[in-house]
Amino acid sequence: MALVNGALVLKKLILFVALCLTGLLSSSQGVVYNEYRYPFIKKASSFPSVSSSSSSGHGNVYDYIIVGGGTAGCPLAATLSQNFSVLVLERGGVPFANSNVSFLQNFHIALQDISPKSPSQPFVSTDGVINSRARVLGGGSVINAGFYTRADPRFIKNVGWDAKLVNESYPWIEKQIVHEPQPEPYQFAFKDSLLDAGVSPFNGFTYDHLYGTKFGGTIYDKFGRRHSSAELLSSGNPQKLKVLIYATVQKIVFDTSGKRPKAVGVTFKDENGNNHQAFLADKPQSEVLLSSGALGSPQMLLLSGIGPKADLKKLNIPVVLNNEFVGKGMADNPMNAIFVPSCRAEKQTLIQTVGITKMGVYIEASSGFSQSNDSIECNHGIMSAEIGQLSTIPPKQRTPEAIQAFMKHKKNLPHEVFKGGFILEKISNPISKGDLFLINTNVDDNPSVTFNYFSHPYDLKRCVDGIRIATKVAQSEHFTKYTRVDKQTVEKILQISVKANVNLIPKNVNDTKSLEQFCKDTVITIWHYHGGCHVGTVVSPDHKVLGVDRVRVVDGSTFSESPGTNPQGTVMMMGRYMGLKILRDRLGTAAGI
């Protein structure tokens, strides 16, 4: 055991040194990013305070102010900074020196950290599903499972994007941070089992969205080291780019003296709680660009006075523009998981293989959360009782105390429960929709959000179809030979699924007899929520906020569906795409695009 622990320590040390040599870490004087690669990243407290700044500008006037340095915000900032001054305001810190988000082996631990400075901020929808939103430079690309794939061409056509510019923007991302995975045996067994279950043909390794089974890309390199959207900032112009971390924007400031409200800047707080203001340059093309995510962007519009008039007045928020559609049409792709026991000590794998069906169901797999005795006490992300919602406790009673009780009981589980892996079944483009609204005016607090999982019968029907495919995959000879576990009946598979760490206690006696009940009672998230600032109701086709000037939204809150099997590739591409489009529209041929 001592030799094993020593080997693990040595491995982590080697990875740490590798990070230092590649410029991702710097330990000198407490700096947590390489000052030569990212000289423009500063703490928010370095910015002039309200008392020492004015709109006349002494370094606090910018062509573009980006609220949120996330998955879309970082490539957007890097692109716009080639020609214009850009200020990025990110409420979280940098990811580069945080081992929990930097290494694949710590993926599940990153979601366990619920401290105020954690890169992962938990929230619970009113449906009772515990979820996470990013709070770190790089956004969701820092806390996700790393899978990279492009969107279906149908999606690109439906949102009205220029296909040529899209196909130029994806490679810009891929050349910098995306890698071809090295699939582990579990993923190969899963691939062969998908083909056995009829999810064919096999399309090999590809970024493209193709029906059948494929290996996709990953933002983890061969050393298991994450390369997030934050690294795309290194492509920016350091002379025109400023990134402030721990800068929590309070609201967008509008000039309402004219015919239409016009954004003039933002107010934000630094890590010490001091107030600051940043202003837009006095040019019609200057803009505040919201890239705060599907929760953060509608929340910011509401806090800034854009939303349903009655709701704003209840919270004494001055109404800038009455728009009843802000926060409406929220959706999350429901996911359910089948536990696959194994007699092997599985190596940890995240998403590497995906099955894309014509019925609108995606099948993925993960494995290996049993590397050590300590891991039993860890949070296991979407596969945990404290993250999954698979208990007998009604949603309103899922208190922090109840969650802690699950974690405590988990320590007493037999080690064998953690062996094996999971087959994940996700519904694409759910018809079921919900809403988001403010609970209070504190931007640090989560808004209330409802997704209404399976409220539309077609979503439930597709889940049942997906569970049938997942069980066929688990019963495949390829999987049973690999796991060395005899083929199980469907009911037995469902029984062991609700007894594994995805669901310590079944919620309903019909869980293992009714696939509809199983879907409803074991629904969890894969973090692909979207909506709240839809095109046509909140923003125009070029993502400008309707009814006001100089505000645009660039993130997944504008989506009516989640692109591809996993959205991060398209969200990063979107940041690059919108940056290029803004430059082209503003500069014409002078943009060089």
WOURLIN-V900917 format. One record per residue. N is the residue number from 0. RES is the residue in one small letter. OMEGA is omega in whole degrees, -180 to 180 (999 if undefined). Layout:
BEGIN
n=N res=RES omega=OMEGA
n=N res=RES omega=OMEGA
END
This chain:
BEGIN
n=0 res=m omega=179
n=1 res=a omega=179
n=2 res=l omega=179
n=3 res=v omega=180
n=4 res=n omega=179
n=5 res=g omega=179
n=6 res=a omega=179
n=7 res=l omega=178
n=8 res=v omega=179
n=9 res=l omega=180
n=10 res=k omega=180
n=11 res=k omega=180
n=12 res=l omega=179
n=13 res=i omega=179
n=14 res=l omega=179
n=15 res=f omega=179
n=16 res=v omega=179
n=17 res=a omega=178
n=18 res=l omega=180
n=19 res=c omega=-177
n=20 res=l omega=-180
n=21 res=t omega=174
n=22 res=g omega=180
n=23 res=l omega=-179
n=24 res=l omega=170
n=25 res=s omega=-177
n=26 res=s omega=-176
n=27 res=s omega=175
n=28 res=q omega=175
n=29 res=g omega=179
n=30 res=v omega=-174
n=31 res=v omega=173
n=32 res=y omega=-178
n=33 res=n omega=-174
n=34 res=e omega=179
n=35 res=y omega=179
n=36 res=r omega=-178
n=37 res=y omega=-177
n=38 res=p omega=-176
n=39 res=f omega=179
n=40 res=i omega=-180
n=41 res=k omega=172
n=42 res=k omega=-176
n=43 res=a omega=-179
n=44 res=s omega=178
n=45 res=s omega=-178
n=46 res=f omega=179
n=47 res=p omega=179
n=48 res=s omega=-179
n=49 res=v omega=-176
n=50 res=s omega=-176
n=51 res=s omega=-179
n=52 res=s omega=178
n=53 res=s omega=-178
n=54 res=s omega=176
n=55 res=s omega=167
n=56 res=g omega=168
n=57 res=h omega=-180
n=58 res=g omega=-180
n=59 res=n omega=177
n=60 res=v omega=-172
n=61 res=y omega=174
n=62 res=d omega=179
n=63 res=y omega=173
n=64 res=i omega=-179
n=65 res=i omega=-180
n=66 res=v omega=-179
n=67 res=g omega=177
n=68 res=g omega=-175
n=69 res=g omega=-174
n=70 res=t omega=177
n=71 res=a omega=-173
n=72 res=g omega=-178
n=73 res=c omega=176
n=74 res=p omega=176
n=75 res=l omega=-180
n=76 res=a omega=-179
n=77 res=a omega=-178
n=78 res=t omega=-178
n=79 res=l omega=-177
n=80 res=s omega=177
n=81 res=q omega=-177
n=82 res=n omega=-172
n=83 res=f omega=177
n=84 res=s omega=-174
n=85 res=v omega=173
n=86 res=l omega=176
n=87 res=v omega=179
n=88 res=l omega=-177
n=89 res=e omega=-176
n=90 res=r omega=180
n=91 res=g omega=180
n=92 res=g omega=179
n=93 res=v omega=-177
n=94 res=p omega=-163
n=95 res=f omega=-177
n=96 res=a omega=-179
n=97 res=n omega=-176
n=98 res=s omega=-179
n=99 res=n omega=179
n=100 res=v omega=-177
n=101 res=s omega=-174
n=102 res=f omega=-180
n=103 res=l omega=-176
n=104 res=q omega=-180
n=105 res=n omega=-176
n=106 res=f omega=-176
n=107 res=h omega=-179
n=108 res=i omega=-180
n=109 res=a omega=-179
n=110 res=l omega=-180
n=111 res=q omega=-175
n=112 res=d omega=180
n=113 res=i omega=177
n=114 res=s omega=-178
n=115 res=p omega=-179
n=116 res=k omega=-178
n=117 res=s omega=175
n=118 res=p omega=-179
n=119 res=s omega=179
n=120 res=q omega=-178
n=121 res=p omega=169
n=122 res=f omega=-180
n=123 res=v omega=176
n=124 res=s omega=180
n=125 res=t omega=175
n=126 res=d omega=-177
n=127 res=g omega=179
n=128 res=v omega=179
n=129 res=i omega=-171
n=130 res=n omega=178
n=131 res=s omega=172
n=132 res=r omega=-175
n=133 res=a omega=176
n=134 res=r omega=-174
n=135 res=v omega=174
n=136 res=l omega=-173
n=137 res=g omega=174
n=138 res=g omega=-176
n=139 res=g omega=178
n=140 res=s omega=179
n=141 res=v omega=-175
n=142 res=i omega=-177
n=143 res=n omega=-178
n=144 res=a omega=169
n=145 res=g omega=-175
n=146 res=f omega=-177
n=147 res=y omega=177
n=148 res=t omega=178
n=149 res=r omega=179
n=150 res=a omega=171
n=151 res=d omega=176
n=152 res=p omega=177
n=153 res=r omega=178
n=154 res=f omega=-180
n=155 res=i omega=179
n=156 res=k omega=-177
n=157 res=n omega=180
n=158 res=v omega=174
n=159 res=g omega=-180
n=160 res=w omega=177
n=161 res=d omega=-175
n=162 res=a omega=180
n=163 res=k omega=-179
n=164 res=l omega=176
n=165 res=v omega=-178
n=166 res=n omega=171
n=167 res=e omega=-175
n=168 res=s omega=178
n=169 res=y omega=-178
n=170 res=p omega=178
n=171 res=w omega=177
n=172 res=i omega=-171
n=173 res=e omega=-179
n=174 res=k omega=-175
n=175 res=q omega=-170
n=176 res=i omega=-175
n=177 res=v omega=-175
n=178 res=h omega=171
n=179 res=e omega=-177
n=180 res=p omega=172
n=181 res=q omega=-171
n=182 res=p omega=177
n=183 res=e omega=-179
n=184 res=p omega=180
n=185 res=y omega=-179
n=186 res=q omega=176
n=187 res=f omega=177
n=188 res=a omega=178
n=189 res=f omega=179
n=190 res=k omega=-179
n=191 res=d omega=-180
n=192 res=s omega=175
n=193 res=l omega=179
n=194 res=l omega=176
n=195 res=d omega=-178
n=196 res=a omega=176
n=197 res=g omega=178
n=198 res=v omega=-173
n=199 res=s omega=7
n=200 res=p omega=172
n=201 res=f omega=-175
n=202 res=n omega=178
n=203 res=g omega=177
n=204 res=f omega=179
n=205 res=t omega=173
n=206 res=y omega=-172
n=207 res=d omega=179
n=208 res=h omega=-175
n=209 res=l omega=175
n=210 res=y omega=-178
n=211 res=g omega=-176
n=212 res=t omega=-180
n=213 res=k omega=163
n=214 res=f omega=178
n=215 res=g omega=178
n=216 res=g omega=178
n=217 res=t omega=175
n=218 res=i omega=170
n=219 res=y omega=177
n=220 res=d omega=-174
n=221 res=k omega=177
n=222 res=f omega=-178
n=223 res=g omega=-177
n=224 res=r omega=-177
n=225 res=r omega=173
n=226 res=h omega=-172
n=227 res=s omega=177
n=228 res=s omega=-179
n=229 res=a omega=-180
n=230 res=e omega=178
n=231 res=l omega=177
n=232 res=l omega=-180
n=233 res=s omega=177
n=234 res=s omega=-180
n=235 res=g omega=176
n=236 res=n omega=-175
n=237 res=p omega=179
n=238 res=q omega=-176
n=239 res=k omega=-174
n=240 res=l omega=173
n=241 res=k omega=179
n=242 res=v omega=178
n=243 res=l omega=176
n=244 res=i omega=-174
n=245 res=y omega=178
n=246 res=a omega=-176
n=247 res=t omega=-179
n=248 res=v omega=179
n=249 res=q omega=179
n=250 res=k omega=170
n=251 res=i omega=180
n=252 res=v omega=-178
n=253 res=f omega=167
n=254 res=d omega=-176
n=255 res=t omega=-177
n=256 res=s omega=-178
n=257 res=g omega=-179
n=258 res=k omega=179
n=259 res=r omega=176
n=260 res=p omega=-178
n=261 res=k omega=178
n=262 res=a omega=178
n=263 res=v omega=-180
n=264 res=g omega=179
n=265 res=v omega=170
n=266 res=t omega=179
n=267 res=f omega=177
n=268 res=k omega=177
n=269 res=d omega=-176
n=270 res=e omega=179
n=271 res=n omega=179
n=272 res=g omega=180
n=273 res=n omega=-176
n=274 res=n omega=178
n=275 res=h omega=174
n=276 res=q omega=173
n=277 res=a omega=-173
n=278 res=f omega=173
n=279 res=l omega=173
n=280 res=a omega=-176
n=281 res=d omega=179
n=282 res=k omega=-178
n=283 res=p omega=-176
n=284 res=q omega=180
n=285 res=s omega=-173
n=286 res=e omega=163
n=287 res=v omega=-178
n=288 res=l omega=179
n=289 res=l omega=175
n=290 res=s omega=-174
n=291 res=s omega=177
n=292 res=g omega=-173
n=293 res=a omega=171
n=294 res=l omega=-172
n=295 res=g omega=-176
n=296 res=s omega=174
n=297 res=p omega=176
n=298 res=q omega=-179
n=299 res=m omega=177
n=300 res=l omega=179
n=301 res=l omega=179
n=302 res=l omega=-179
n=303 res=s omega=176
n=304 res=g omega=177
n=305 res=i omega=-178
n=306 res=g omega=179
n=307 res=p omega=-173
n=308 res=k omega=-177
n=309 res=a omega=-180
n=310 res=d omega=180
n=311 res=l omega=-178
n=312 res=k omega=179
n=313 res=k omega=-179
n=314 res=l omega=179
n=315 res=n omega=176
n=316 res=i omega=179
n=317 res=p omega=-176
n=318 res=v omega=175
n=319 res=v omega=180
n=320 res=l omega=177
n=321 res=n omega=176
n=322 res=n omega=-175
n=323 res=e omega=-174
n=324 res=f omega=179
n=325 res=v omega=-178
n=326 res=g omega=-179
n=327 res=k omega=178
n=328 res=g omega=177
n=329 res=m omega=179
n=330 res=a omega=174
n=331 res=d omega=180
n=332 res=n omega=-179
n=333 res=p omega=179
n=334 res=m omega=174
n=335 res=n omega=-173
n=336 res=a omega=173
n=337 res=i omega=179
n=338 res=f omega=179
n=339 res=v omega=180
n=340 res=p omega=-179
n=341 res=s omega=174
n=342 res=c omega=178
n=343 res=r omega=169
n=344 res=a omega=-172
n=345 res=e omega=172
n=346 res=k omega=-178
n=347 res=q omega=172
n=348 res=t omega=172
n=349 res=l omega=-175
n=350 res=i omega=175
n=351 res=q omega=-177
n=352 res=t omega=178
n=353 res=v omega=173
n=354 res=g omega=-178
n=355 res=i omega=-177
n=356 res=t omega=180
n=357 res=k omega=179
n=358 res=m omega=179
n=359 res=g omega=178
n=360 res=v omega=176
n=361 res=y omega=-179
n=362 res=i omega=-180
n=363 res=e omega=-178
n=364 res=a omega=173
n=365 res=s omega=-177
n=366 res=s omega=164
n=367 res=g omega=175
n=368 res=f omega=-176
n=369 res=s omega=-175
n=370 res=q omega=-176
n=371 res=s omega=176
n=372 res=n omega=-179
n=373 res=d omega=-175
n=374 res=s omega=178
n=375 res=i omega=-178
n=376 res=e omega=-178
n=377 res=c omega=171
n=378 res=n omega=-177
n=379 res=h omega=173
n=380 res=g omega=-176
n=381 res=i omega=-177
n=382 res=m omega=-173
n=383 res=s omega=175
n=384 res=a omega=-178
n=385 res=e omega=175
n=386 res=i omega=173
n=387 res=g omega=-176
n=388 res=q omega=-169
n=389 res=l omega=-178
n=390 res=s omega=178
n=391 res=t omega=-177
n=392 res=i omega=177
n=393 res=p omega=-175
n=394 res=p omega=-175
n=395 res=k omega=-180
n=396 res=q omega=-180
n=397 res=r omega=-177
n=398 res=t omega=174
n=399 res=p omega=180
n=400 res=e omega=179
n=401 res=a omega=179
n=402 res=i omega=178
n=403 res=q omega=179
n=404 res=a omega=177
n=405 res=f omega=-178
n=406 res=m omega=180
n=407 res=k omega=-180
n=408 res=h omega=-178
n=409 res=k omega=-179
n=410 res=k omega=-177
n=411 res=n omega=180
n=412 res=l omega=175
n=413 res=p omega=-177
n=414 res=h omega=-176
n=415 res=e omega=-179
n=416 res=v omega=-174
n=417 res=f omega=178
n=418 res=k omega=178
n=419 res=g omega=-177
n=420 res=g omega=-176
n=421 res=f omega=168
n=422 res=i omega=-174
n=423 res=l omega=179
n=424 res=e omega=-176
n=425 res=k omega=177
n=426 res=i omega=176
n=427 res=s omega=174
n=428 res=n omega=-180
n=429 res=p omega=176
n=430 res=i omega=180
n=431 res=s omega=-178
n=432 res=k omega=179
n=433 res=g omega=-174
n=434 res=d omega=176
n=435 res=l omega=174
n=436 res=f omega=-178
n=437 res=l omega=171
n=438 res=i omega=178
n=439 res=n omega=-178
n=440 res=t omega=178
n=441 res=n omega=-176
n=442 res=v omega=179
n=443 res=d omega=-179
n=444 res=d omega=178
n=445 res=n omega=170
n=446 res=p omega=175
n=447 res=s omega=-179
n=448 res=v omega=178
n=449 res=t omega=179
n=450 res=f omega=178
n=451 res=n omega=180
n=452 res=y omega=175
n=453 res=f omega=176
n=454 res=s omega=174
n=455 res=h omega=-175
n=456 res=p omega=-180
n=457 res=y omega=176
n=458 res=d omega=180
n=459 res=l omega=178
n=460 res=k omega=-180
n=461 res=r omega=176
n=462 res=c omega=178
n=463 res=v omega=177
n=464 res=d omega=-180
n=465 res=g omega=178
n=466 res=i omega=178
n=467 res=r omega=177
n=468 res=i omega=-178
n=469 res=a omega=179
n=470 res=t omega=175
n=471 res=k omega=178
n=472 res=v omega=-179
n=473 res=a omega=-179
n=474 res=q omega=-177
n=475 res=s omega=179
n=476 res=e omega=179
n=477 res=h omega=-180
n=478 res=f omega=-177
n=479 res=t omega=176
n=480 res=k omega=-178
n=481 res=y omega=-176
n=482 res=t omega=-178
n=483 res=r omega=177
n=484 res=v omega=-179
n=485 res=d omega=178
n=486 res=k omega=-177
n=487 res=q omega=173
n=488 res=t omega=179
n=489 res=v omega=-179
n=490 res=e omega=179
n=491 res=k omega=178
n=492 res=i omega=179
n=493 res=l omega=180
n=494 res=q omega=-179
n=495 res=i omega=178
n=496 res=s omega=-179
n=497 res=v omega=177
n=498 res=k omega=179
n=499 res=a omega=-173
n=500 res=n omega=173
n=501 res=v omega=-177
n=502 res=n omega=-176
n=503 res=l omega=-178
n=504 res=i omega=178
n=505 res=p omega=-179
n=506 res=k omega=-173
n=507 res=n omega=-178
n=508 res=v omega=-179
n=509 res=n omega=-177
n=510 res=d omega=-174
n=511 res=t omega=180
n=512 res=k omega=179
n=513 res=s omega=179
n=514 res=l omega=176
n=515 res=e omega=180
n=516 res=q omega=178
n=517 res=f omega=179
n=518 res=c omega=-177
n=519 res=k omega=-172
n=520 res=d omega=-178
n=521 res=t omega=-179
n=522 res=v omega=173
n=523 res=i omega=-178
n=524 res=t omega=170
n=525 res=i omega=172
n=526 res=w omega=-179
n=527 res=h omega=179
n=528 res=y omega=-173
n=529 res=h omega=178
n=530 res=g omega=179
n=531 res=g omega=178
n=532 res=c omega=-170
n=533 res=h omega=174
n=534 res=v omega=179
n=535 res=g omega=179
n=536 res=t omega=179
n=537 res=v omega=179
n=538 res=v omega=177
n=539 res=s omega=178
n=540 res=p omega=175
n=541 res=d omega=170
n=542 res=h omega=174
n=543 res=k omega=-179
n=544 res=v omega=-177
n=545 res=l omega=173
n=546 res=g omega=177
n=547 res=v omega=179
n=548 res=d omega=169
n=549 res=r omega=172
n=550 res=v omega=-180
n=551 res=r omega=178
n=552 res=v omega=-179
n=553 res=v omega=175
n=554 res=d omega=-175
n=555 res=g omega=177
n=556 res=s omega=179
n=557 res=t omega=-175
n=558 res=f omega=171
n=559 res=s omega=173
n=560 res=e omega=179
n=561 res=s omega=-173
n=562 res=p omega=178
n=563 res=g omega=175
n=564 res=t omega=180
n=565 res=n omega=-165
n=566 res=p omega=-167
n=567 res=q omega=-180
n=568 res=g omega=-179
n=569 res=t omega=177
n=570 res=v omega=175
n=571 res=m omega=177
n=572 res=m omega=180
n=573 res=m omega=178
n=574 res=g omega=177
n=575 res=r omega=-178
n=576 res=y omega=-177
n=577 res=m omega=176
n=578 res=g omega=178
n=579 res=l omega=-179
n=580 res=k omega=178
n=581 res=i omega=179
n=582 res=l omega=-179
n=583 res=r omega=-180
n=584 res=d omega=-176
n=585 res=r omega=-173
n=586 res=l omega=-177
n=587 res=g omega=-179
n=588 res=t omega=179
n=589 res=a omega=179
n=590 res=a omega=179
n=591 res=g omega=-177
n=592 res=i omega=999
END
